[in-house]
Amino acid sequence: MPPLPEDALQRGDAPGLHITYATDEFLLATKLVAQRRKDAADIVALAARLDMGSASAADLEQVIHRYYTDQDSLEFILGGNDTDREIHLLALRAERLLTNSRADAAPATPTDRAETSAVRRRDRPTSRERS
């Protein structure tokens, strides 16, 4: 896990007790790097909250690099020393996830051809009606 960013929200609920809240962007960065199957819905939701639902792979790479700044930690987390390539592949995968989630959320709209054929079928008598 990367170090907490300076802008992490801190609230003192009691004397001596400090609770630190991670920002949505920080959480997105950690989910992008982990990219477990169970993180998919969180990635989509966090991207939407950050107005990044249409983010490109390059945008997502920037989010990762903003929080994961230590090269040694990245090599350990990603399990190799070609971290730029690994981060690029993670970002591409997340970009596809976001694209697919938008496609799944879009209402189905029939094409003109589909509407025409559906109307034509309704107007055509059935075989029983013809006899």
MODELLER restraints for C-alpha pairs under 7 A, 6 or more apart:
rsr = mdl.restraints
at = mdl.atoms
rsr.add(forms.Gaussian(group=physical.xy_distance, feature=features.Distance(at['CA:2:A'], at['CA:67:A']), mean=6.22, stdev=0.5))
rsr.add(forms.Gaussian(group=physical.xy_distance, feature=features.Distance(at['CA:2:A'], at['CA:68:A']), mean=5.51, stdev=0.5))
rsr.add(forms.Gaussian(group=physical.xy_distance, feature=features.Distance(at['CA:8:A'], at['CA:20:A']), mean=6.48, stdev=0.5))
rsr.add(forms.Gaussian(group=physical.xy_distance, feature=features.Distance(at['CA:8:A'], at['CA:21:A']), mean=5.88, stdev=0.5))
rsr.add(forms.Gaussian(group=physical.xy_distance, feature=features.Distance(at['CA:8:A'], at['CA:22:A']), mean=5.26, stdev=0.5))
rsr.add(forms.Gaussian(group=physical.xy_distance, feature=features.Distance(at['CA:8:A'], at['CA:23:A']), mean=6.03, stdev=0.5))
rsr.add(forms.Gaussian(group=physical.xy_distance, feature=features.Distance(at['CA:9:A'], at['CA:20:A']), mean=5.59, stdev=0.5))
rsr.add(forms.Gaussian(group=physical.xy_distance, feature=features.Distance(at['CA:9:A'], at['CA:21:A']), mean=4.90, stdev=0.5))
rsr.add(forms.Gaussian(group=physical.xy_distance, feature=features.Distance(at['CA:9:A'], at['CA:22:A']), mean=6.44, stdev=0.5))
rsr.add(forms.Gaussian(group=physical.xy_distance, feature=features.Distance(at['CA:10:A'], at['CA:18:A']), mean=6.54, stdev=0.5))
rsr.add(forms.Gaussian(group=physical.xy_distance, feature=features.Distance(at['CA:10:A'], at['CA:19:A']), mean=5.64, stdev=0.5))
rsr.add(forms.Gaussian(group=physical.xy_distance, feature=features.Distance(at['CA:10:A'], at['CA:20:A']), mean=4.47, stdev=0.5))
rsr.add(forms.Gaussian(group=physical.xy_distance, feature=features.Distance(at['CA:10:A'], at['CA:21:A']), mean=6.16, stdev=0.5))
rsr.add(forms.Gaussian(group=physical.xy_distance, feature=features.Distance(at['CA:11:A'], at['CA:18:A']), mean=5.90, stdev=0.5))
rsr.add(forms.Gaussian(group=physical.xy_distance, feature=features.Distance(at['CA:11:A'], at['CA:19:A']), mean=5.55, stdev=0.5))
rsr.add(forms.Gaussian(group=physical.xy_distance, feature=features.Distance(at['CA:11:A'], at['CA:20:A']), mean=6.67, stdev=0.5))
rsr.add(forms.Gaussian(group=physical.xy_distance, feature=features.Distance(at['CA:12:A'], at['CA:18:A']), mean=4.78, stdev=0.5))
rsr.add(forms.Gaussian(group=physical.xy_distance, feature=features.Distance(at['CA:12:A'], at['CA:19:A']), mean=6.48, stdev=0.5))
rsr.add(forms.Gaussian(group=physical.xy_distance, feature=features.Distance(at['CA:24:A'], at['CA:46:A']), mean=6.26, stdev=0.5))
rsr.add(forms.Gaussian(group=physical.xy_distance, feature=features.Distance(at['CA:26:A'], at['CA:67:A']), mean=6.79, stdev=0.5))
rsr.add(forms.Gaussian(group=physical.xy_distance, feature=features.Distance(at['CA:28:A'], at['CA:43:A']), mean=6.12, stdev=0.5))
rsr.add(forms.Gaussian(group=physical.xy_distance, feature=features.Distance(at['CA:28:A'], at['CA:46:A']), mean=6.05, stdev=0.5))
rsr.add(forms.Gaussian(group=physical.xy_distance, feature=features.Distance(at['CA:29:A'], at['CA:63:A']), mean=5.84, stdev=0.5))
rsr.add(forms.Gaussian(group=physical.xy_distance, feature=features.Distance(at['CA:29:A'], at['CA:64:A']), mean=4.85, stdev=0.5))
rsr.add(forms.Gaussian(group=physical.xy_distance, feature=features.Distance(at['CA:29:A'], at['CA:67:A']), mean=6.87, stdev=0.5))
rsr.add(forms.Gaussian(group=physical.xy_distance, feature=features.Distance(at['CA:31:A'], at['CA:39:A']), mean=6.13, stdev=0.5))
rsr.add(forms.Gaussian(group=physical.xy_distance, feature=features.Distance(at['CA:31:A'], at['CA:43:A']), mean=6.37, stdev=0.5))
rsr.add(forms.Gaussian(group=physical.xy_distance, feature=features.Distance(at['CA:32:A'], at['CA:90:A']), mean=6.75, stdev=0.5))
rsr.add(forms.Gaussian(group=physical.xy_distance, feature=features.Distance(at['CA:32:A'], at['CA:94:A']), mean=6.95, stdev=0.5))
rsr.add(forms.Gaussian(group=physical.xy_distance, feature=features.Distance(at['CA:33:A'], at['CA:90:A']), mean=6.81, stdev=0.5))
rsr.add(forms.Gaussian(group=physical.xy_distance, feature=features.Distance(at['CA:44:A'], at['CA:53:A']), mean=6.92, stdev=0.5))
rsr.add(forms.Gaussian(group=physical.xy_distance, feature=features.Distance(at['CA:44:A'], at['CA:98:A']), mean=6.06, stdev=0.5))
rsr.add(forms.Gaussian(group=physical.xy_distance, feature=features.Distance(at['CA:47:A'], at['CA:53:A']), mean=5.05, stdev=0.5))
rsr.add(forms.Gaussian(group=physical.xy_distance, feature=features.Distance(at['CA:53:A'], at['CA:98:A']), mean=6.13, stdev=0.5))
rsr.add(forms.Gaussian(group=physical.xy_distance, feature=features.Distance(at['CA:54:A'], at['CA:98:A']), mean=6.75, stdev=0.5))
rsr.add(forms.Gaussian(group=physical.xy_distance, feature=features.Distance(at['CA:55:A'], at['CA:95:A']), mean=6.67, stdev=0.5))
rsr.add(forms.Gaussian(group=physical.xy_distance, feature=features.Distance(at['CA:56:A'], at['CA:95:A']), mean=5.90, stdev=0.5))
rsr.add(forms.Gaussian(group=physical.xy_distance, feature=features.Distance(at['CA:57:A'], at['CA:91:A']), mean=4.74, stdev=0.5))
rsr.add(forms.Gaussian(group=physical.xy_distance, feature=features.Distance(at['CA:57:A'], at['CA:92:A']), mean=5.03, stdev=0.5))
rsr.add(forms.Gaussian(group=physical.xy_distance, feature=features.Distance(at['CA:57:A'], at['CA:95:A']), mean=5.44, stdev=0.5))
rsr.add(forms.Gaussian(group=physical.xy_distance, feature=features.Distance(at['CA:60:A'], at['CA:91:A']), mean=5.53, stdev=0.5))
rsr.add(forms.Gaussian(group=physical.xy_distance, feature=features.Distance(at['CA:61:A'], at['CA:87:A']), mean=6.48, stdev=0.5))
rsr.add(forms.Gaussian(group=physical.xy_distance, feature=features.Distance(at['CA:61:A'], at['CA:88:A']), mean=6.44, stdev=0.5))
rsr.add(forms.Gaussian(group=physical.xy_distance, feature=features.Distance(at['CA:61:A'], at['CA:91:A']), mean=5.70, stdev=0.5))
rsr.add(forms.Gaussian(group=physical.xy_distance, feature=features.Distance(at['CA:68:A'], at['CA:74:A']), mean=6.85, stdev=0.5))
rsr.add(forms.Gaussian(group=physical.xy_distance, feature=features.Distance(at['CA:74:A'], at['CA:83:A']), mean=6.58, stdev=0.5))
rsr.add(forms.Gaussian(group=physical.xy_distance, feature=features.Distance(at['CA:75:A'], at['CA:81:A']), mean=5.15, stdev=0.5))
rsr.add(forms.Gaussian(group=physical.xy_distance, feature=features.Distance(at['CA:75:A'], at['CA:83:A']), mean=6.19, stdev=0.5))
